[in-house]
Amino acid sequence: METKIENLKRAARTMAFLDKNGIEKYADLERKIAELQDAREKTTATLKNAERRLSDMALLIKNIETYRAFKPLYDEYKSSRDKEKYLRGHEREIILFEAAAKALKAAGVTGKLPDIARLKEGYACLSEQKDNMYSEYGKLKKSLREYDAVKQNVDSILSPVQQREQEKTL
């Protein structure tokens, strides 16, 4: 008896959800789930792209800052008469400078270096967009879970009816 009451309550909640969301046909429910899945996949792809761009920007910023920080020291090293002695005293900084210079060249940065403030501003803006996308992704995921649960409820409600109809035709 208690199971029947719980099933009736679940069916009532399911019907209320369907009415509230304007879903009148099973095909409408399936279409809405497909739309939510597509939106979630697109948001996931956009998030991955934003995260990749953020990573690239962070690396670019780091390399530019390292390059600028050690450029005067590297210039002194290059103009030094005793390069070996100078290198022993500043090996870490020179290695960091050369690695940053190589990475910048590989990234296609030549000539004048990009403005750090502008890059950091772009990074902050993209990071905020990423956070908003994560929020949207969470909403889509939650909504999709709700619709999937409703579909399962509808399927379980329709299942006994379908079985009885199949038995009649046999």
C-alpha positions as CSV (number, residue, x, y, z in Angstrom):
1,M,0.0,0.0,0.0
2,E,2.8,2.4,0.9
3,T,4.6,1.6,-2.4
4,K,1.4,2.5,-4.3
5,I,1.1,5.8,-2.5
6,E,4.8,6.7,-3.2
7,N,4.3,5.7,-6.8
8,L,1.3,8.0,-7.1
9,K,3.2,10.9,-5.4
10,R,6.0,10.4,-7.9
11,A,3.6,10.3,-10.8
12,A,2.0,13.5,-9.5
13,R,5.4,15.2,-9.2
14,T,6.3,14.1,-12.7
15,M,3.0,15.4,-14.2
16,A,3.4,18.7,-12.3
17,F,7.0,19.0,-13.8
18,L,5.7,18.2,-17.3
19,D,2.9,20.8,-17.0
20,K,5.2,23.4,-15.5
21,N,7.6,23.0,-18.4
22,G,5.0,22.8,-21.2
23,I,5.7,19.3,-22.2
24,E,2.7,17.5,-23.5
25,K,4.1,14.7,-25.6
26,Y,6.8,12.1,-25.0
27,A,8.6,13.3,-28.1
28,D,8.7,16.8,-26.6
29,L,10.4,15.4,-23.5
30,E,13.0,13.5,-25.7
31,R,13.6,16.7,-27.8
32,K,14.2,18.8,-24.6
33,I,16.7,16.2,-23.3
34,A,18.5,16.2,-26.6
35,E,18.6,20.0,-26.6
36,L,20.1,20.0,-23.1
37,Q,22.6,17.4,-24.0
38,D,23.7,19.4,-27.1
39,A,24.0,22.6,-25.0
40,R,26.0,20.8,-22.4
41,E,28.4,19.4,-25.0
42,K,28.8,22.8,-26.6
43,T,29.4,24.4,-23.2
44,T,32.0,21.7,-22.4
45,A,33.8,22.3,-25.6
46,T,33.8,26.1,-25.0
47,L,35.1,25.5,-21.5
48,K,37.9,23.4,-22.7
49,N,38.8,26.0,-25.3
50,A,38.8,28.8,-22.6
51,E,40.9,26.7,-20.3
52,R,43.4,26.0,-23.0
53,R,43.6,29.7,-23.9
54,L,44.0,30.7,-20.3
55,S,46.8,28.2,-19.9
56,D,48.5,29.6,-23.0
57,M,48.0,33.2,-21.8
58,A,49.4,32.4,-18.4
59,L,52.5,30.8,-19.9
60,L,53.0,33.8,-22.3
61,I,52.7,36.2,-19.4
62,K,55.2,34.2,-17.3
63,N,57.7,34.1,-20.2
64,I,57.4,37.8,-21.0
65,E,57.9,38.6,-17.3
66,T,60.9,36.3,-17.1
67,Y,62.3,37.7,-20.3
68,R,61.9,41.3,-19.1
69,A,63.3,40.6,-15.6
70,F,66.5,39.0,-16.8
71,K,67.1,40.8,-20.1
72,P,69.5,43.4,-18.5
73,L,71.4,40.6,-16.8
74,Y,71.7,38.7,-20.1
75,D,72.9,41.8,-21.9
76,E,75.6,42.2,-19.2
77,Y,76.5,38.5,-19.7
78,K,76.8,38.9,-23.5
79,S,79.0,42.0,-23.2
80,S,81.1,40.5,-20.4
81,R,84.8,39.8,-21.1
82,D,84.8,36.7,-18.9
83,K,81.6,34.9,-19.9
84,E,82.5,31.8,-17.9
85,K,82.9,33.6,-14.7
86,Y,79.8,35.7,-15.3
87,L,77.8,32.5,-16.2
88,R,78.9,30.7,-13.0
89,G,77.6,33.6,-10.9
90,H,74.3,34.0,-12.8
91,E,73.7,30.6,-14.4
92,R,70.1,30.2,-13.1
93,E,69.0,33.6,-14.4
94,I,70.6,33.2,-17.7
95,I,69.1,29.7,-18.2
96,L,65.7,31.1,-17.3
97,F,66.1,34.0,-19.7
98,E,67.2,31.8,-22.6
99,A,64.3,29.4,-22.0
100,A,61.8,32.3,-21.9
101,A,63.3,33.8,-25.1
102,K,63.1,30.4,-26.8
103,A,59.4,29.9,-25.7
104,L,58.5,33.4,-26.9
105,K,60.1,32.7,-30.3
106,A,58.2,29.4,-30.5
107,A,55.0,31.2,-29.7
108,G,55.6,33.6,-32.6
109,V,56.4,36.6,-30.4
110,T,59.0,38.6,-32.2
111,G,60.0,42.2,-32.1
112,K,58.2,44.3,-29.4
113,L,56.8,42.3,-26.6
114,P,53.1,42.4,-25.9
115,D,51.9,44.7,-23.1
116,I,51.7,42.7,-19.9
117,A,48.9,44.8,-18.4
118,R,46.8,44.2,-21.4
119,L,47.5,40.5,-21.4
120,K,46.6,40.3,-17.7
121,E,43.4,42.2,-18.3
122,G,42.5,39.8,-21.1
123,Y,43.3,36.9,-18.9
124,A,41.0,38.3,-16.1
125,C,38.2,38.8,-18.6
126,L,38.5,35.3,-20.0
127,S,38.8,33.8,-16.5
128,E,35.5,35.6,-15.6
129,Q,33.9,34.2,-18.8
130,K,35.1,30.7,-17.9
131,D,33.6,31.0,-14.4
132,N,30.3,32.1,-15.9
133,M,30.4,29.1,-18.3
134,Y,31.1,26.8,-15.4
135,S,28.0,28.2,-13.7
136,E,26.0,27.7,-16.9
137,Y,27.4,24.2,-17.2
138,G,26.3,23.4,-13.7
139,K,22.8,24.6,-14.4
140,L,22.6,22.5,-17.6
141,K,23.9,19.5,-15.8
142,K,21.3,19.9,-13.0
143,S,18.5,20.5,-15.5
144,L,19.5,17.5,-17.6
145,R,19.5,15.3,-14.4
146,E,15.9,16.5,-13.6
147,Y,14.7,15.8,-17.1
148,D,16.4,12.4,-17.1
149,A,14.7,11.5,-13.8
150,V,11.3,12.7,-15.2
151,K,11.9,10.6,-18.3
152,Q,12.7,7.5,-16.2
153,N,9.5,8.2,-14.2
154,V,7.4,8.5,-17.4
155,D,9.0,5.3,-18.7
156,S,8.2,3.4,-15.5
157,I,4.7,4.7,-15.5
158,L,4.2,3.8,-19.2
159,S,5.9,0.5,-18.9
160,P,3.1,-1.4,-17.3
161,V,0.6,0.1,-19.7
162,Q,2.8,-0.9,-22.7
163,Q,3.2,-4.5,-21.3
164,R,-0.6,-4.9,-20.9
165,E,-1.1,-3.7,-24.5
166,Q,1.5,-6.1,-25.8
167,E,-0.2,-8.9,-23.9
168,K,-3.5,-8.1,-25.4
169,T,-2.1,-8.2,-28.9
170,L,-0.6,-11.6,-28.3
